[in-house]
């Protein structure tokens, strides 16, 4: 995904370009997803195509950190739920940590994996340039659950990019439109009759993610 970088190494991405960048990502790693609506095999793409290693762990006492991407060998803080305290654990570069409690919610674990894959694809330079201040610490990002509507800082833009592109690779524009229209998105009432549930099931995402995608693609207006 060739994109221009800002002076602090954050990719410059406009909202209008999100879907074409997502299509570029899928063309590179899993072009089948651009040909038929399906749940994107995020674990296979991460591990077999991108060479990452997924580990489901407890990341925080409050379960408010959903994922972490590790950009260099080193230690990160995880939460030992049995002992009720934080511990430091060594991980290798390319480890993709997912908060294990996300497995309880349909689609949230998959969205987190997609989000972290985007960090790996786009944000390595940025994270490698930030000094963690501790030699034994890994360079890593800790990603929370908040949705950013109006990002300002570099960190907020990075999270906005990862969220926007995760949605766009899990629900590729053309396939999502196709499926939504097949299911009757032209009829406003269809939303109440399980359309969102069908879309969420078809793409393996949460109901909320499918609903936001509907709105962002203007499908409510049809
Ligand atoms: Zn993130």
py3Dmol code that shows the C-alpha trace and the ligand (Angstrom):
import py3Dmol

protein = """\
ATOM      1  CA  UNK A   1       0.000   0.000   0.000  1.00  0.00           C
ATOM      2  CA  UNK A   2       2.143   2.930  -1.144  1.00  0.00           C
ATOM      3  CA  UNK A   3       1.025   6.025   0.717  1.00  0.00           C
ATOM      4  CA  UNK A   4       2.686   9.336   1.519  1.00  0.00           C
ATOM      5  CA  UNK A   5       3.937   9.922   5.053  1.00  0.00           C
ATOM      6  CA  UNK A   6       3.686  13.028   7.186  1.00  0.00           C
ATOM      7  CA  UNK A   7       6.821  14.463   8.803  1.00  0.00           C
ATOM      8  CA  UNK A   8       6.139  12.318  11.893  1.00  0.00           C
ATOM      9  CA  UNK A   9       5.809   9.179   9.752  1.00  0.00           C
ATOM     10  CA  UNK A  10       2.026   8.898   9.861  1.00  0.00           C
ATOM     11  CA  UNK A  11       0.533   7.861   6.498  1.00  0.00           C
ATOM     12  CA  UNK A  12      -1.561  10.584   4.892  1.00  0.00           C
ATOM     13  CA  UNK A  13      -4.879   8.953   4.055  1.00  0.00           C
ATOM     14  CA  UNK A  14      -8.102  10.701   3.094  1.00  0.00           C
ATOM     15  CA  UNK A  15     -11.497   9.270   3.902  1.00  0.00           C
ATOM     16  CA  UNK A  16     -12.366   9.067   0.198  1.00  0.00           C
ATOM     17  CA  UNK A  17      -9.363   6.766  -0.386  1.00  0.00           C
ATOM     18  CA  UNK A  18     -10.063   4.243   2.379  1.00  0.00           C
ATOM     19  CA  UNK A  19     -11.898   1.759   0.136  1.00  0.00           C
ATOM     20  CA  UNK A  20      -9.292   1.804  -2.617  1.00  0.00           C
ATOM     21  CA  UNK A  21      -6.481   1.298  -0.082  1.00  0.00           C
ATOM     22  CA  UNK A  22      -8.476  -1.576   1.455  1.00  0.00           C
ATOM     23  CA  UNK A  23      -8.910  -3.101  -2.006  1.00  0.00           C
ATOM     24  CA  UNK A  24      -5.130  -2.829  -2.502  1.00  0.00           C
ATOM     25  CA  UNK A  25      -4.557  -4.673   0.771  1.00  0.00           C
ATOM     26  CA  UNK A  26      -6.968  -7.446  -0.235  1.00  0.00           C
ATOM     27  CA  UNK A  27      -5.486  -7.714  -3.734  1.00  0.00           C
ATOM     28  CA  UNK A  28      -2.128  -8.299  -2.077  1.00  0.00           C
ATOM     29  CA  UNK A  29      -3.221 -10.764   0.610  1.00  0.00           C
ATOM     30  CA  UNK A  30      -6.610 -12.287  -0.222  1.00  0.00           C
ATOM     31  CA  UNK A  31      -8.124 -11.211  -3.568  1.00  0.00           C
ATOM     32  CA  UNK A  32     -10.985 -13.735  -3.282  1.00  0.00           C
ATOM     33  CA  UNK A  33     -12.636 -11.365  -0.813  1.00  0.00           C
ATOM     34  CA  UNK A  34     -13.102  -8.863  -3.648  1.00  0.00           C
ATOM     35  CA  UNK A  35     -15.026 -11.395  -5.704  1.00  0.00           C
ATOM     36  CA  UNK A  36     -17.656 -12.750  -3.353  1.00  0.00           C
ATOM     37  CA  UNK A  37     -19.128 -11.715  -0.002  1.00  0.00           C
ATOM     38  CA  UNK A  38     -17.547 -13.827   2.759  1.00  0.00           C
ATOM     39  CA  UNK A  39     -16.155 -13.707   6.282  1.00  0.00           C
ATOM     40  CA  UNK A  40     -12.528 -12.669   5.680  1.00  0.00           C
ATOM     41  CA  UNK A  41     -10.185 -15.399   7.055  1.00  0.00           C
ATOM     42  CA  UNK A  42      -8.293 -12.893   9.193  1.00  0.00           C
ATOM     43  CA  UNK A  43      -6.309 -15.437  11.203  1.00  0.00           C
ATOM     44  CA  UNK A  44      -5.012 -17.201   8.097  1.00  0.00           C
ATOM     45  CA  UNK A  45      -4.103 -13.914   6.431  1.00  0.00           C
ATOM     46  CA  UNK A  46      -2.288 -12.687   9.544  1.00  0.00           C
ATOM     47  CA  UNK A  47      -0.383 -15.908  10.188  1.00  0.00           C
ATOM     48  CA  UNK A  48       0.096 -17.503   6.776  1.00  0.00           C
ATOM     49  CA  UNK A  49       0.324 -14.483   4.491  1.00  0.00           C
ATOM     50  CA  UNK A  50       1.729 -11.757   6.733  1.00  0.00           C
ATOM     51  CA  UNK A  51       3.916 -13.964   8.946  1.00  0.00           C
ATOM     52  CA  UNK A  52       2.383 -12.723  12.197  1.00  0.00           C
ATOM     53  CA  UNK A  53       1.694 -14.821  15.281  1.00  0.00           C
ATOM     54  CA  UNK A  54      -1.628 -14.369  17.039  1.00  0.00           C
ATOM     55  CA  UNK A  55      -1.832 -14.848  20.793  1.00  0.00           C
ATOM     56  CA  UNK A  56      -5.034 -14.500  22.818  1.00  0.00           C
ATOM     57  CA  UNK A  57      -4.162 -13.061  26.212  1.00  0.00           C
ATOM     58  CA  UNK A  58      -5.578 -10.854  28.908  1.00  0.00           C
ATOM     59  CA  UNK A  59      -4.288  -7.343  28.189  1.00  0.00           C
ATOM     60  CA  UNK A  60      -5.799  -5.340  31.013  1.00  0.00           C
ATOM     61  CA  UNK A  61      -7.799  -5.651  34.194  1.00  0.00           C
ATOM     62  CA  UNK A  62     -10.717  -3.676  32.744  1.00  0.00           C
ATOM     63  CA  UNK A  63     -10.582  -5.445  29.355  1.00  0.00           C
ATOM     64  CA  UNK A  64     -10.399  -1.984  27.784  1.00  0.00           C
ATOM     65  CA  UNK A  65      -7.326  -2.782  25.674  1.00  0.00           C
ATOM     66  CA  UNK A  66      -8.523  -4.968  22.804  1.00  0.00           C
ATOM     67  CA  UNK A  67      -5.346  -5.578  20.869  1.00  0.00           C
ATOM     68  CA  UNK A  68      -1.613  -4.989  20.599  1.00  0.00           C
ATOM     69  CA  UNK A  69       0.782  -5.212  17.690  1.00  0.00           C
ATOM     70  CA  UNK A  70       4.418  -5.866  18.611  1.00  0.00           C
ATOM     71  CA  UNK A  71       6.897  -4.132  16.294  1.00  0.00           C
ATOM     72  CA  UNK A  72      10.179  -5.189  17.943  1.00  0.00           C
ATOM     73  CA  UNK A  73      11.343  -8.019  20.236  1.00  0.00           C
ATOM     74  CA  UNK A  74      10.857  -7.074  23.873  1.00  0.00           C
ATOM     75  CA  UNK A  75       8.615  -7.035  26.898  1.00  0.00           C
ATOM     76  CA  UNK A  76       5.055  -5.785  27.178  1.00  0.00           C
ATOM     77  CA  UNK A  77       2.693  -5.594  30.098  1.00  0.00           C
ATOM     78  CA  UNK A  78      -0.163  -8.103  30.163  1.00  0.00           C
ATOM     79  CA  UNK A  79      -2.623  -8.947  32.899  1.00  0.00           C
ATOM     80  CA  UNK A  80      -2.470 -12.210  34.803  1.00  0.00           C
ATOM     81  CA  UNK A  81      -6.141 -12.706  35.574  1.00  0.00           C
ATOM     82  CA  UNK A  82      -5.550 -15.684  37.878  1.00  0.00           C
ATOM     83  CA  UNK A  83      -3.100 -13.810  40.073  1.00  0.00           C
ATOM     84  CA  UNK A  84      -4.905 -10.503  39.663  1.00  0.00           C
ATOM     85  CA  UNK A  85      -1.851  -8.466  38.715  1.00  0.00           C
ATOM     86  CA  UNK A  86       0.074  -7.099  35.752  1.00  0.00           C
ATOM     87  CA  UNK A  87       3.153  -8.993  34.591  1.00  0.00           C
ATOM     88  CA  UNK A  88       5.792  -8.356  31.919  1.00  0.00           C
ATOM     89  CA  UNK A  89       6.091 -10.912  29.186  1.00  0.00           C
ATOM     90  CA  UNK A  90       8.583 -11.151  26.340  1.00  0.00           C
ATOM     91  CA  UNK A  91       7.228 -11.262  22.792  1.00  0.00           C
ATOM     92  CA  UNK A  92       8.842 -11.449  19.411  1.00  0.00           C
ATOM     93  CA  UNK A  93       8.436  -8.898  16.674  1.00  0.00           C
ATOM     94  CA  UNK A  94       5.297  -9.713  14.686  1.00  0.00           C
ATOM     95  CA  UNK A  95       3.262 -10.966  17.638  1.00  0.00           C
ATOM     96  CA  UNK A  96      -0.358  -9.876  17.402  1.00  0.00           C
ATOM     97  CA  UNK A  97      -2.021  -9.928  20.815  1.00  0.00           C
ATOM     98  CA  UNK A  98      -5.796 -10.084  21.122  1.00  0.00           C
ATOM     99  CA  UNK A  99      -7.669  -9.546  24.386  1.00  0.00           C
ATOM    100  CA  UNK A 100      -9.113 -12.998  25.071  1.00  0.00           C
ATOM    101  CA  UNK A 101     -12.460 -11.641  26.272  1.00  0.00           C
ATOM    102  CA  UNK A 102     -13.166 -10.378  22.718  1.00  0.00           C
ATOM    103  CA  UNK A 103     -13.885 -14.017  21.842  1.00  0.00           C
ATOM    104  CA  UNK A 104     -17.157 -13.652  23.756  1.00  0.00           C
ATOM    105  CA  UNK A 105     -18.503 -11.116  21.251  1.00  0.00           C
ATOM    106  CA  UNK A 106     -19.169 -12.080  17.667  1.00  0.00           C
ATOM    107  CA  UNK A 107     -16.872 -10.253  15.329  1.00  0.00           C
ATOM    108  CA  UNK A 108     -14.958  -8.224  17.881  1.00  0.00           C
ATOM    109  CA  UNK A 109     -11.959 -10.573  17.907  1.00  0.00           C
ATOM    110  CA  UNK A 110     -11.907 -10.569  14.103  1.00  0.00           C
ATOM    111  CA  UNK A 111     -12.165  -6.788  13.944  1.00  0.00           C
ATOM    112  CA  UNK A 112      -9.271  -6.499  16.413  1.00  0.00           C
ATOM    113  CA  UNK A 113      -7.090  -8.807  14.306  1.00  0.00           C
ATOM    114  CA  UNK A 114      -7.907  -6.779  11.176  1.00  0.00           C
ATOM    115  CA  UNK A 115      -7.147  -3.519  13.030  1.00  0.00           C
ATOM    116  CA  UNK A 116      -3.748  -4.801  14.180  1.00  0.00           C
ATOM    117  CA  UNK A 117      -2.919  -6.138  10.705  1.00  0.00           C
ATOM    118  CA  UNK A 118      -3.412  -2.617   9.375  1.00  0.00           C
ATOM    119  CA  UNK A 119      -1.035  -1.257  12.013  1.00  0.00           C
ATOM    120  CA  UNK A 120       1.546  -3.795  10.886  1.00  0.00           C
ATOM    121  CA  UNK A 121       1.043  -2.961   7.235  1.00  0.00           C
ATOM    122  CA  UNK A 122       1.027   0.815   7.569  1.00  0.00           C
ATOM    123  CA  UNK A 123       2.453   1.982  10.860  1.00  0.00           C
ATOM    124  CA  UNK A 124       5.718   0.120  11.495  1.00  0.00           C
ATOM    125  CA  UNK A 125       7.910   3.101  10.652  1.00  0.00           C
ATOM    126  CA  UNK A 126       5.937   5.341  12.962  1.00  0.00           C
ATOM    127  CA  UNK A 127       6.094   2.945  15.907  1.00  0.00           C
ATOM    128  CA  UNK A 128       9.778   2.141  15.371  1.00  0.00           C
ATOM    129  CA  UNK A 129      10.555   5.872  15.508  1.00  0.00           C
ATOM    130  CA  UNK A 130       8.891   6.354  18.886  1.00  0.00           C
ATOM    131  CA  UNK A 131      11.295   5.681  21.743  1.00  0.00           C
ATOM    132  CA  UNK A 132       9.660   3.430  24.358  1.00  0.00           C
ATOM    133  CA  UNK A 133      12.024   4.873  27.010  1.00  0.00           C
ATOM    134  CA  UNK A 134      12.914   1.429  28.341  1.00  0.00           C
ATOM    135  CA  UNK A 135      15.450  -0.802  26.582  1.00  0.00           C
ATOM    136  CA  UNK A 136      13.732  -4.066  27.456  1.00  0.00           C
ATOM    137  CA  UNK A 137      10.320  -2.839  26.295  1.00  0.00           C
ATOM    138  CA  UNK A 138       8.965  -3.844  22.909  1.00  0.00           C
ATOM    139  CA  UNK A 139       7.839  -1.158  20.516  1.00  0.00           C
ATOM    140  CA  UNK A 140       4.136  -1.791  20.428  1.00  0.00           C
ATOM    141  CA  UNK A 141       0.753  -0.149  20.179  1.00  0.00           C
ATOM    142  CA  UNK A 142      -2.012  -0.695  22.703  1.00  0.00           C
ATOM    143  CA  UNK A 143      -5.418  -0.327  21.102  1.00  0.00           C
ATOM    144  CA  UNK A 144      -8.586   0.510  22.975  1.00  0.00           C
ATOM    145  CA  UNK A 145     -12.215   0.214  22.032  1.00  0.00           C
ATOM    146  CA  UNK A 146     -13.139   3.852  21.525  1.00  0.00           C
ATOM    147  CA  UNK A 147     -14.387   4.974  18.131  1.00  0.00           C
ATOM    148  CA  UNK A 148     -12.706   8.139  16.924  1.00  0.00           C
ATOM    149  CA  UNK A 149     -14.992  10.411  14.975  1.00  0.00           C
ATOM    150  CA  UNK A 150     -12.726  13.451  14.765  1.00  0.00           C
ATOM    151  CA  UNK A 151      -9.055  12.536  15.183  1.00  0.00           C
ATOM    152  CA  UNK A 152      -6.524  15.289  15.935  1.00  0.00           C
ATOM    153  CA  UNK A 153      -3.205  13.936  17.189  1.00  0.00           C
ATOM    154  CA  UNK A 154      -0.943  11.580  15.233  1.00  0.00           C
ATOM    155  CA  UNK A 155      -1.894   8.752  17.591  1.00  0.00           C
ATOM    156  CA  UNK A 156      -5.580   9.413  17.003  1.00  0.00           C
ATOM    157  CA  UNK A 157      -5.097   9.479  13.234  1.00  0.00           C
ATOM    158  CA  UNK A 158      -3.286   6.145  13.392  1.00  0.00           C
ATOM    159  CA  UNK A 159      -6.184   4.606  15.314  1.00  0.00           C
ATOM    160  CA  UNK A 160      -8.725   6.140  12.915  1.00  0.00           C
ATOM    161  CA  UNK A 161      -6.836   4.667   9.956  1.00  0.00           C
ATOM    162  CA  UNK A 162      -6.668   1.210  11.549  1.00  0.00           C
ATOM    163  CA  UNK A 163     -10.381   1.231  12.407  1.00  0.00           C
ATOM    164  CA  UNK A 164     -11.524   2.597   9.048  1.00  0.00           C
ATOM    165  CA  UNK A 165      -9.366   0.206   7.048  1.00  0.00           C
ATOM    166  CA  UNK A 166     -10.269  -2.775   9.247  1.00  0.00           C
ATOM    167  CA  UNK A 167     -13.957  -2.161   8.466  1.00  0.00           C
ATOM    168  CA  UNK A 168     -13.165  -1.726   4.783  1.00  0.00           C
ATOM    169  CA  UNK A 169     -11.191  -4.976   4.458  1.00  0.00           C
ATOM    170  CA  UNK A 170     -13.715  -7.001   6.487  1.00  0.00           C
ATOM    171  CA  UNK A 171     -16.591  -5.550   4.463  1.00  0.00           C
ATOM    172  CA  UNK A 172     -15.165  -4.647   1.027  1.00  0.00           C
ATOM    173  CA  UNK A 173     -17.250  -1.881  -0.523  1.00  0.00           C
ATOM    174  CA  UNK A 174     -18.471  -3.649  -3.659  1.00  0.00           C
ATOM    175  CA  UNK A 175     -19.183  -6.961  -1.946  1.00  0.00           C
ATOM    176  CA  UNK A 176     -20.959  -5.263   0.940  1.00  0.00           C
ATOM    177  CA  UNK A 177     -23.136  -3.215  -1.409  1.00  0.00           C
ATOM    178  CA  UNK A 178     -23.903  -6.308  -3.456  1.00  0.00           C
ATOM    179  CA  UNK A 179     -24.940  -8.344  -0.432  1.00  0.00           C
ATOM    180  CA  UNK A 180     -26.919  -5.489   1.115  1.00  0.00           C
ATOM    181  CA  UNK A 181     -28.854  -4.976  -2.106  1.00  0.00           C
ATOM    182  CA  UNK A 182     -29.460  -8.717  -2.478  1.00  0.00           C
ATOM    183  CA  UNK A 183     -30.886  -8.700   1.014  1.00  0.00           C
ATOM    184  CA  UNK A 184     -33.134  -5.787   0.227  1.00  0.00           C
ATOM    185  CA  UNK A 185     -31.348  -2.703   1.511  1.00  0.00           C
ATOM    186  CA  UNK A 186     -33.389  -0.697  -0.975  1.00  0.00           C
ATOM    187  CA  UNK A 187     -36.297  -1.168   1.388  1.00  0.00           C
ATOM    188  CA  UNK A 188     -35.868   0.973   4.487  1.00  0.00           C
ATOM    189  CA  UNK A 189     -37.949  -1.492   6.491  1.00  0.00           C
ATOM    190  CA  UNK A 190     -35.525  -4.261   5.648  1.00  0.00           C
ATOM    191  CA  UNK A 191     -33.265  -2.941   8.379  1.00  0.00           C
ATOM    192  CA  UNK A 192     -35.776  -3.933  10.977  1.00  0.00           C
ATOM    193  CA  UNK A 193     -36.284  -7.350   9.484  1.00  0.00           C
ATOM    194  CA  UNK A 194     -32.829  -8.662  10.189  1.00  0.00           C
ATOM    195  CA  UNK A 195     -30.849  -7.180   7.321  1.00  0.00           C
ATOM    196  CA  UNK A 196     -28.085  -6.014   9.644  1.00  0.00           C
ATOM    197  CA  UNK A 197     -27.957  -9.441  11.303  1.00  0.00           C
ATOM    198  CA  UNK A 198     -27.643 -11.112   7.894  1.00  0.00           C
ATOM    199  CA  UNK A 199     -24.845  -8.783   6.832  1.00  0.00           C
ATOM    200  CA  UNK A 200     -23.047  -9.242  10.152  1.00  0.00           C
ATOM    201  CA  UNK A 201     -23.274 -13.022   9.712  1.00  0.00           C
ATOM    202  CA  UNK A 202     -22.184 -12.945   6.076  1.00  0.00           C
ATOM    203  CA  UNK A 203     -19.025 -10.916   6.768  1.00  0.00           C
ATOM    204  CA  UNK A 204     -18.313 -12.257  10.274  1.00  0.00           C
ATOM    205  CA  UNK A 205     -18.497  -8.853  11.966  1.00  0.00           C
ATOM    206  CA  UNK A 206     -20.456  -7.427  14.865  1.00  0.00           C
ATOM    207  CA  UNK A 207     -23.919  -5.980  14.339  1.00  0.00           C
ATOM    208  CA  UNK A 208     -22.552  -2.553  15.179  1.00  0.00           C
ATOM    209  CA  UNK A 209     -19.745  -2.803  12.620  1.00  0.00           C
ATOM    210  CA  UNK A 210     -22.225  -3.794   9.894  1.00  0.00           C
ATOM    211  CA  UNK A 211     -24.541  -0.962  10.859  1.00  0.00           C
ATOM    212  CA  UNK A 212     -21.750   1.643  10.717  1.00  0.00           C
ATOM    213  CA  UNK A 213     -20.645   0.279   7.343  1.00  0.00           C
ATOM    214  CA  UNK A 214     -24.214   0.609   6.027  1.00  0.00           C
ATOM    215  CA  UNK A 215     -24.306   4.242   7.070  1.00  0.00           C
ATOM    216  CA  UNK A 216     -20.820   5.045   5.766  1.00  0.00           C
ATOM    217  CA  UNK A 217     -21.642   3.585   2.358  1.00  0.00           C
ATOM    218  CA  UNK A 218     -24.855   5.579   2.238  1.00  0.00           C
ATOM    219  CA  UNK A 219     -26.994   2.470   1.965  1.00  0.00           C
ATOM    220  CA  UNK A 220     -29.637   3.878   4.291  1.00  0.00           C
ATOM    221  CA  UNK A 221     -30.361   6.467   1.640  1.00  0.00           C
ATOM    222  CA  UNK A 222     -31.301   4.044  -1.098  1.00  0.00           C
TER     223      UNK A 222
END
"""
ligand_1 = """\
1
ZN
Zn -4.837 0.511 17.106
"""
view = py3Dmol.view(width=600, height=400)
view.addModel(protein, "pdb")
view.setStyle({"model": 0}, {"cartoon": {"style": "trace"}})
view.addModel(ligand_1, "xyz")
view.setStyle({"model": 1}, {"stick": {}})
view.zoomTo()
view.show()
